[in-house]
């Protein structure tokens, strides 16, 4: 049985980890912002529909927000 170590000292040390954390934070927040923008756009599109068009979708105006966020609701 052989033993190997993966803790190889880095030239940049903690600096590299800090830069990585910053980019991870930016990427995660960017994707959350895109998701929020997409939901906002979907709400606007549904609100622009007539009551008849919404009825064809089995949807009422007061249900639009619930419909758009249905995947996030845990009732």
C-alpha positions in Angstrom: 0.0 0.0 0.0 1.4 3.4 -0.9 0.7 6.7 0.7 0.6 10.0 -1.2 -0.1 13.5 -0.1 -2.1 16.1 -2.0 -1.2 19.0 0.2 1.4 20.5 -2.1 2.3 24.1 -1.2 1.1 26.6 -3.7 3.2 29.5 -4.9 0.3 31.9 -4.2 -0.9 30.3 -1.0 -4.0 31.8 0.4 -4.1 34.5 -2.2 -5.1 31.9 -4.9 -7.9 30.7 -2.6 -9.2 34.2 -2.0 -9.2 35.0 -5.8 -11.1 31.7 -6.4 -13.7 32.6 -3.7 -14.2 36.1 -5.3 -14.9 34.6 -8.7 -17.1 31.9 -7.3 -19.1 34.6 -5.5 -19.4 36.7 -8.7 -20.5 33.7 -10.8 -23.1 32.5 -8.2 -24.6 36.0 -7.9 -24.6 36.5 -11.6 -26.6 33.4 -12.1 -29.1 34.4 -9.4 -29.5 37.8 -11.0 -30.2 36.2 -14.4 -32.8 33.8 -12.8 -34.5 36.8 -11.1 -34.5 38.8 -14.3 -36.1 35.8 -16.2 -38.8 35.4 -13.6 -39.5 39.2 -13.7 -39.8 39.0 -17.5 -42.1 36.1 -17.3 -44.4 37.9 -14.8 -44.5 41.0 -17.1 -45.4 38.8 -20.1 -48.2 37.1 -18.2 -49.5 40.4 -16.9 -49.6 41.7 -20.4 -52.0 38.9 -21.5 -55.7 39.4 -21.5 -58.0 37.6 -19.0 -59.2 35.3 -21.8 -55.6 34.3 -22.6 -54.9 33.6 -19.0 -58.1 31.6 -18.7 -56.9 29.4 -21.5 -53.9 28.7 -19.4 -56.1 27.9 -16.4 -54.7 31.0 -14.7 -56.1 34.0 -13.0 -54.3 37.4 -12.5 -54.0 36.9 -8.8 -52.2 33.6 -9.5 -49.4 34.9 -11.8 -46.7 35.3 -9.1 -47.5 31.9 -7.6 -47.4 30.4 -11.1 -44.0 31.9 -11.9 -42.5 30.9 -8.5 -44.3 27.5 -8.3 -41.0 25.6 -8.3 -39.8 27.4 -5.2 -42.9 26.9 -3.1 -42.9 24.1 -0.6 -46.4 23.9 0.8 
